[in-house]
Amino acid sequence: QVQLVESGGGLVQAGGSLRLSCAASGLTFSIYAMAWFRQAPGKEREFVADISGSGGSTYYSDSVKGRFTISRDNAKNTLYLQMNSLKPDDTAVYYCAASRLYGLRASRHYGHWGQGTQVTVSS
């Protein structure tokens, strides 16, 4: 079975940083594009960032560009999201997701999802 498990969420003040991790199992991690999505209360699930299987290509939503960095360690089957300069609007449940294709950034293209980790940014 495919399993994606997020960790690293928590409570942080505005301007602070967090690093999220997503541990993957049950799939050939290096051939999957990976992405982070988030969902805030009362809002739709939102694309945050993605990364190609090799790690050679990345893409960010405008709302996080310049503040967040997506990376992966294929030897450890782990995806990361470094979040800096956090804002209250970043408060959400953050999910990692896996796709066989890179660059298709709607939720429907991701066949595997983690359970999410809560990020709360206080003002």
N, C-alpha and C positions, 0 to 999 in steps of 0.2 A: 504494500500500500504506500501511496505517496503521502508524506507528512511534511508540513511546513510549520515551524514553531517559532513565533516571534518572542523576543525578550528585549529588555532594556528600557521600557517605558517607565514613566513616573511623573512626579510633580516637579516643576522647575519654574523659576521666576523668569519674567520677560527679559530677554537678552542673554539668557543662559543657553546651555548646550546639553544635548543628549545624544547617545549613540545607540541605535536600534540594531538588533541582530535577528536573522532569520536562519534557523538551522533546517536544512533540507535532508530528507531521506526517501528512499524508494524510487528515485529517478536518477538518470544520468545527468547530474547537475550541470556539467560543463556545456551541454548542448541546449540547455534551456535559457531563453531570455528570462530575466527576473525583473519584477517591478514592485514598487511600493505604492499603495493606495491609502487613502484615509477617509474616514467618515465622521463628521461632526454631528452632534444632536440636531435633528431637524433638517439635515442636508443630505444630498445624494452622495454616494461614494465618488471620490475624486481621485484622479490620477495624480501622482506626485513625481515619480521618476522611474526610469527603467535603465537596464544595462544589458548588453548583448552577452551571449554565452561566454565568449572569450574575455569579456571585460573591456574590449576595445572601443566600444561606443556607448555613450550615455545620453540621456535626454531628460530635461526637467521642465515641469510646469512653470509658467511665469511667476506664480505665487511663491515659489521656493528657490528659484534660480539665483545663484550667488550666495545662498545661505546653507543649502543642503548639498551633501555629496553622497552619491550612491557608489558602492564598490562591492566587490565579491572576492572571496578566496576559494577557488575551485578545489584546492587541495583539502580544504576543511568543509566543503559543501555548505558554505555559509555566505549569506548576503548581509550587507550592512547599509545603514543610513545614518550618516553623521549629520546632525541637525544643530546648526549654530544660529545665533541671533534670533532665538525663538520669540514668537509673538503670541499673544492670546488667541489669535485666529488660527494658530497651528494646533490648538486643542482638538483632539479627535482620537478615535481608535485607528491605529495604523496597522495595515495588513500587508503581508508580502504575498506575491502571486507568481506563478510560473507559467510560461508559454513556450511552445515550440518555435515560435516566430518572434523576431524582434521588430519593434516599430509599430505594432498595432496596439494602441494604448487605451482602448475601451475595455471595460470589464469582461465583456462577452468573449474576448479572445484568450482569456486566462482560465485554464482548466483546473488549476490547483491553487488553493488558498489556505493561508494560515488562519488561526483563531483570532488574531488581533492582539495588540498591546496598547494600553491606554497611555496617551500623552496629554498631560494637563499643564498649561502654561498660565501662570497667574500674573496679574498686572500689578 
